[in-house]
């Protein structure tokens, strides 16, 4: 296992799921950046807002069953954790607040 409890092939699993979702958030439908895309017109914070992440519904990073995984943009992912459904660092919360204001 790599990255704590994440499987060694986590990056491949996550990339395959993101590609299968057409790089869109399952919750809000936001089109997110694909690997290597770094539009110069977007600020660093804006690029972070368009980052697609894979969330484990049961918060167990070792459980990679398809039914336990969902693609979420960073805002939806942080929102899910922010409302008491998981642990988020204060830095992540400040990023989320910056996205909401902008």
PyMOL commands that set and color helices and strands:
alter all, ss='L'
color gray80, all
select helices_A, chain A and resi 10-20+44-49+66-68+74-85+90-101
alter helices_A, ss='H'
color red, helices_A
select strands_A, chain A and resi 52-56+69-73
alter strands_A, ss='S'
color yellow, strands_A
deselect
rebuild
show_as cartoon
